[in-house]
Amino acid sequence: MAVLVGVPKETMQGERRVALTPRACEGLSKSGITAVVERGAGEEAGYPDSEYTARGVELASRDDVFARAAVITQVRTPGANPRTGRDDLRRYRKGQIVIGLAEPLTTPQETADVAATGVTLFALELIPRITRAQSMDVLSSMATIAGYKAVLLAAETLPKMLPMMTTAAGTVAPAKILVIGAGVAGLQALASAKRLGAVVSGYDIRPAAREQVESVGAKFVVLDLETGNAEDKGGYAKAMDDAFYRRQRELLTAVIREQDVVITTAAVPGKRAPVLVTREMVEAMAPGSVVVDLAAERGGNCAVTQAGETVVHGGVTVLGPANLPATVPYHASQMFAFNVAAFLKHLVLKGELNLRWDDEIIRETAVTRDGEIVNSRVAAAVPA
């Protein structure tokens, strides 16, 4: 007997991804998992209904998908889609499993509402960073796309070309690009900018990031700061105190004023992004320079950033893009679906759901169960 997984169409404005692609659905059948997909769910990502049916996937209405599936997988569950996602709360069934992005640390009320439905919610943002969970790491997959797209946005906005060119009209100097934050998004931004011919530099408070920055052909910026405790056991940057960030901003000013483009990617899970680029830093940059703030949805690394908006401040253009992966929906969906399929296969053994609560991946990713919030960090954030 196969486990039926439902794939609804995303409802958040601008969200063009789909949680499972036709190929991913077909691949799941070998693990005793079948899929039912809402009609039109993949169209905006470039996966028409005909591609699903060609691979033997059943199509149905939204209500039917929720009513029949033992597992629902969405790109954005209500916590990550608070405006329109609440409509699905009435469709969830007690005992049903829900898998997707959930923003559990920043939307505690929505998480509490999901818990009240009785579903078991797995938030893919909480996948532990361990070797055997790498194939399920949605955050890394989506960060790869965001880093790549950030460079394209910068190149389109900058009134200069990125590579050095020797022409009959003289030599054009290459653009200088600084990437702040050497996580997955930052490293992809560095690599993409390097391929386009820019002179690239990278900065991260984690000393271990130096080797990674240099491995993609970028120069690592060293600041005179104490950074020995800047990384947590999961490999993420830790939030530091105000004195650290104040000193960091002072030292970064001299570096930033020499750049044509600054791309910021520094984010701390569940917390507001640290402000690393002050208003004064932006004002020190040459007119025409560009800042692309990938932390815009977390409050922004740049003091001038407005999420989802383009701001021109003192001749410098500051971009605060939101949900960049959704702007590359075909490959974003392909990567997301690969991660979701890997997680589903981990939950299903011999065609049956097997929630092994002693397993670190299952335990750490779970947010709600039996009407309760089972993640202690999330529970602490829920208003009394």
Steps between C-alpha positions, in 0.01 A plus 500: 500500500646836396511822699306774320669842491301809402652797317281814510556808286680779684278795593745769614527790256815465291570143610550309176665184631337159541593257776536190281582491128371229263834322501518505880149355525592217265817426697308471826295209370801272542488571874131420540385861471242630252399859439180691430558852367263794485422599143725784387736467797813488285405727211674816621817302564502361146344161582158476328238246605578293190850425634353365823242280328765375256687362802192339646421767759135559589357853488220620729335807652657672801235372740544148368879514540471598867216258571672191362874540561668362812784746443476855367814661365503872427772749422336736751286373786287762684790625714693594187184627331304672778285716274338236280623176655251515785230384262659154504463460877142383448622240252760339726392179675601371840787255459592630154867575434594840354846567356635832374649835588329626814695793652429349844742723692359824361128423467413335834129583487455337159693198629267478800202511264647214295556301820133544592396313184670185630740457209864401535695786348857461377674833432770451238693802633583289805667211315816438707829569329639151521652290223209261453254789469686689227269369228205656691654845556246732340660816643829427325325423171301822503799704620695379197237653272479822701877552486507446124204728435642775724797538266270522197297773670818690583632467144172625356487799736865608502577763232825318425601169347634236735802361311816679392496557125775612267341669201589736217356772721734418785497272801194472722587426863318210669234565760580434865250286689499429874283221640430513874417159643666186362220250547351317204344815351815702548729240346270462201493878457880510512531218248243655265662845517840345436369318191367831369846654531470726805769547763342325797555511875319321779460568871360283779538516877575128507876441459432160344336674204833628368590174329155480341514857369843448351393169344266684261772745395410791728713698740411462867464828688661485845383742770661550840225332703476220755298231318587179683140440616321623188375159382254263665520121501274484195737707287284813502624846596401591855349830606770717661470792745452866408863590570618239248269625225596864570870425459429285196313786330787739566751269333270411210448864404847529348447182298150582377579848368729340239234264363271532200265232636437369849291185543396420856386153607547495879205348683457329835220237508194623689646845568501841337791539259792707633550843344847487347474777241406830662346801335840669525664211314250529218566874482875430478454289185535658156182606318373218282616233744262219593411315821305173474367400841407131511403535865225751415221269615672468839520876552803553278876521541492855359344786696345640181337175384125473455383143446367444151594853392774684311633805683736761357696671777763757417531361150547143625234243406403266784302192398298307759380199297246265655468129423764486227473123453144548374638714215683192368209261557593218264833412656395616847212250487731230367740548791224542759329183377825303525535606865135424580520159330806412707314597818191304398708190435643540849148499646371203301627144541362215288203706385395609848556813706754435773555803724801394704514764771842386615639603159669840512375616161136420576513626858676830430287588195165437671319809627150380590357163601173385661376858540816623670811693399780252558795720408619676815638808323174555317289435808695765693413759233125437505314782681333395825 
